[in-house]
Amino acid sequence: MAHTAMSGAGTTEGDDPLQTAVWRLRSRACWADAAALLPQDTPAGSLQRASLLVERCLYTEQGWQDAEDALRTAEAQAHADDERGAAACERGQLAYAATLHGVRDRADEARAALGRAAALIPPGAPARALLDFRRGLLAENLTSSPQAARAAYRRAHAGATANPDPLLLSFTWRHLAGLSLREGELAEARHGFAESLRIREELGYLVGTAPALASLADAESEPEASRLREEARRLFRLLGGVPTWLARQLTPPATA
């Protein structure tokens, strides 16, 4: 199972105290606290609040109604095409997360929302990379179309490089590496996972570091694989068992 989050809002706003505070809380799995810092009466503030709470759903499998309420507020305040497109992208992500975690099958809603976003966010716009990435997630995890997923991830990777978004790059590296691992391309997978981990450690994206360590472990041989998994378990426990879905990947195999 593959997972992701929103783009790296807050990672390149080093001179903005508000965004710095939001990023620090978000990176430590304190999404509700981060959202509480943001204004609810502006399109940008309400959209960022919604994206944080959608991310919390993906990582904790909780808070669905809070995310839905925040998203409706963001949708009501979105008027310009880029605002409406970004809100539709978050709507698609929330529906994707609900489907992925078995809360409710909202795959059709996810596809429709991302389709609306694609009509509103032109190719080359900074927000297009995140949209392409999320369309790749649908292709990989909901429709089992690895070729379509790879193409979407590559478009996202190119966009996150052209309009620098290091956090999103950490996700594109990781998911492209995951597809390579499934195809037995170990060297390519190891490189992609290592790049993802490097970026997340440099950004201080703590909540995403354990998944990156666990993914790299899957492409490594022993004893390095065990070392990486143990470090992932340490971080997982430090954050109170978040992301919830990582527990299955980190559970030691049963012995006879």
Residue, then its C-alpha position, 0 to 999 in steps of 0.5 A: m500500500a502506498h501513501t502520500a500527503m500534500s505538497g510542501a507548503g511551509t518548507t520554503e517559507g523560511d522568513d514567514p513565522l506563521q508558515t514556519a510554525v505550521w510546518r514544524l507542527r505538521s512535520r511532527a504529526c500535529w496537524a490539528d494544532a497546525a490548522a488551528l494557527l491558520p485563518q479560516d476567512t481567506p481562500a488561502g488560509s482555509l485551503q491550507r487548513a483543509s489540506l492539513l486535515v486531509e493529510r491527517c486522515l491519510y496518516t491517522e485514519q481519523g478526523w474525517q468529519d473535520a477534514e470534510d468540514a474544512l474542505r467545504t469551507a475552502e470550496a465555498q471561499a474558492h472563486a479564482d480558477d487556481e483556488r477552485g482547482a486546488a480545492a478540487c485537488e484536496r477533494g480528490q485526495l480526501a476521497y482517495a484516502a477514504t477509499l484506500h483505508g476502506v472507510r467508504d468506496r469513493a473512487d469515482e468521486a476521487r477521479a471526478a474531483l481530480g478531473r475537475a482540478a485538471a481542467l482548472i490548473p493548467p500544465g506548467a502551473p506550480a500546483r499541477a505537479l501535486l495534481d499529477f502525483r495524486r492522479g498517479l496514486l489513483a492509477e497505482n492504488l485504485t485502478s492497478s495501472p502501474q504504467a499510467a502511475r509511472a507516467a503521472y509520477r514522472r510528470a509530477h517529478a518534472g514539475a516539482t523540479a521545475n517549480p522547486d517543491p522538495l517535499l513533493l520530490s521526496f514523494t515522487w522519488r519514493h513512489l517511482a522507486g516503489l514501482s521499480l522495486r515491484e519490477g525487480e529493479l533493485a539498484e534503481a529502487r534503492h537510489g530512489f528510496a535513498e533520495s526520498l529519505r535524504i530530502r525528508e531528513e534535510l527538511g525535518y519531515l519527521v512524520g515522513t521519515a519512518p516510511a522512507l526508512a522502511s521503504l529503503a529497507d525493502a530494497e536493502s540486504e541484511p544487516e542494513a535492512s534490519r538496521l533501517r527498520e529498527e530506526a523506522r520503528r523508533l521514530f514510529r513509536l516516538l510519534g505515537g504510532v503514526p502513520t497508522w498504516l506503517a505498523r503492518q510494514l514494521t511488524p517483525p515476521a512471525t517465527a515458527 
